[in-house]
Amino acid sequence: MIQAIGLTSNPRKELPPAIDDVSFEAHSGRVTALLGAPGAGKSTALRLMLELQQGRGIAYFRGRPLHRIAHPSREVGVLLGDVPGHPARTVRGYLRMLCAAAGLPTRRADEVLEVVGLVSLCEARLGTLSRGMDRRLGLACALLSDPHTLVLDEPADGLAVREGRWLHGIMRAHAEQGGTVLFSTGDPKEAARTADRVLTLEQGRLIADQEVADFSRTRLRPRVAVRTPYAARLEALLTKEARTARRSVEIVSEGGNRLSVYGSTCAEVGEAAFRHGILVHQLADEVGDMGPVPTMPPMAVEDDQEWADGADPEEVRWFEAHRTAAEVPRTSAFAAPTVTEPRAPAFVHGSAEGDAEPGAVRTTLATDADADPSDPAPLPSAPPSEAHSSEVDSAPLSPVHSSDADSAPSPPAHPSEVDADPASLSPDRASGTGPTSPPLPALPPPITVRSAPSPLRPLRYELRRAGGVGTTYVTAAAVLVTSALMAVILARIGHTPQPRLLAAWPRELPLPPAALGAGLLGAIAFGDEFRHPALAADRGTVPRRLGLLVAKLLVAAATALLLAVLAVGCDLEVLYLVYGPELISVPADWLPLGASWVGLVVGCAWAGVLAAGVFRSTSAGLAAVVAVPLLVVPLVQKVLEGSSVRSAIGFPMRLRELVMVQWPFGGERYLEAVARAVVQPVGGALLLSLTALLGAYVLTNLRARVRG
């Protein structure tokens, strides 16, 4: 279960906090709705619960706050807004990247894709997905780690009717298996149809915490409750008068001798009954419930023209193949026996069979006109052919009837599926699991055995992150082409030392193309985590896990090393093709030069990674890389200049004397090369920058843990 205690957001400029001292509970095995108008604080409350926003208060997930859970993605599945993935990443690649971060086998991605119906779009780019497909992918991400709790922010916002029903069915199925579901919505009808408990937020405060039956009866549409032994006659008269006056009135037979009149008043109903001499036993203003969700008959998606014309073709094909699973998952236990809810205001036409107009919505109502007014309405048991029925037709205010998808014809309700009183429902019916409830959509298979924690988990994630989009490959190709062209131009101009010629590093540039490219790739490694926070629910807004940092440093170093070797190789090959073999001779001091070159490129990559992690921006990471030769190097040169500076001649011999052992394979030469690279102004400045950035990263990490 979820226990939220005292959630309070930080005050805004001259404005009260978005939410103030909000506390509630969401129990396991139930669907809980967080209801509120736009700006009421629903999203803020969810983000505070998930520790994605600074504020006061705490939320416990089965007795533990999120920052105390070793693997938060296994406990909480989150859907907040659109899927935070790189637009160029594929659907399957994105899920497999998350599988690597969570330590799940890659086949888990295919399992959830099958459940949400995205198998045919597994190679589609995230940036090309429609709203409905993006929502399904977000739900797949939430279900990926088989979490106990689902936290969904406006999951059905902007979805078509059928998509919303399917999504609500997934939520109900998860709760039926013992999970906890908390979702936010701004639609009271959606909350009443889907949830078991409704929490109402208004201006940042919790104003109501109700069971769904109480919420439905107290906070939804007002109605006039009428009880008369001549219910069918009164219904026909009220319908006729509404049609004549062209007023939007909806009349629902509650079974037996009871009527619910929506869109009218007690005075109007009482006057109509008096004029026609109809005896009325009860006439009262009430706030009625909404009735059951109108079920859709099995039909092709193409019949729903309004939806099919505006939907993505892949969505249409998916619903054509899964239309039986798109039905509403359950009938509300608190609902009235039968009711239709046209989206637009509608006229309710008479019950006479000849009054029905073409294209109007019809719902067959089971009644018992002979029942005693003082007795509760019995449970109908006659088959539909023997039950007395009345036709209720709905039409919009204009003479032309609406063709909205919500007004599609509904099949007659079988009397055995109609309950006059919510109290008469059995427990399994009330929970939506009885034999008369439509089958719930299938969930991904549970994860019974989880792999042990592995230090390679972040490394696998980083490899999939870096290789899943074309940015790495495009940047590397641009670096190699630029380096080769610059080497040719420098050779043409002349007066460039051979080491700089092979690195394509003119004196006018602060860094060679390979070093700039490595720094850019390093900055992207952390910059993407903030621009596309795929791990936000698992690691917070600042992904500062030590394993993730080490993985990014290793991958950045390997990428930079490969880029350094390829850049020099391409420069050599192009110089040989253009000018012949005279420019490609190997320098005598190639070892220290090679060490300096590799150290420069890898150091720039690491500086980009650390700076982007500290400043939360790719551009800030690249700026830190460029600042090393422009700002730090002149500062280091100024500190080291003077007569007191001495050379490191004889360093290997003195090192051998200190260790008093023979270095294997001439190891002192390599150490000398590294030492020479470090004592160079650029090498020293880069080492100084890396030390400062690492210290800043550790400091911000400690601050984040203290706040948690």
Secondary structure, DSSP 8 states (H G I E B T S, - for coil): -EEEEEEEE--BTTB--SS-SEEEEE-TTSEEEEE--TTSSHHHHHHHHTT-S-EEEEEEETTEEGGG-S-HHHHEEEEESS--S-TTSBHHHHHHHHHHHHT--THHHHHHHHHHT-GGGTTSBGGG--HHHHHHHHHHHHHTT--SEEEEESTTTT--HHHHHHHHHHHHHHHHTT-EEEEEES-HHHHHHH-SEEEEEETTEEEEEEEHHHHHHHHS-EEEEEE-TTHHHHHHHHHHHHHHHT---EEEEEETTEEEEES--HHHHHHHHHHTT---SEEEEEE----------S--GGG-HHHHHHS-HHHHHHHHHHTTTTS-S---TT--SS----SS--EE--SSGGG--TT-------B-TTS-TTS------S-TTTSB-----EE-SSSS----GGGS------GGG--S-GGGS-HHHHTT-STTS-----------S-----THHHHHHHHHHHHSSTHHHHHHHHHHHHHHHHHHHHHHH----HHHHHHT--TTSSS-HHHHHHHHHHHHHHHHHHHS-TTHHHH-SS---HHHHHHHHHHHHHHHHHHHHHHHHHHHHHHHHHH-GGG----TTHHHHHHHHHHHHHHHHHHHHHHHHHHT-HHHHHHHHHHIIIIIHHHHHHHH-STT----TTHHHHHHHHH-S--GGGHHHHHHHHHHHHHSHHHHHHHHHHHHHHHHHHHHHHHHHHH-
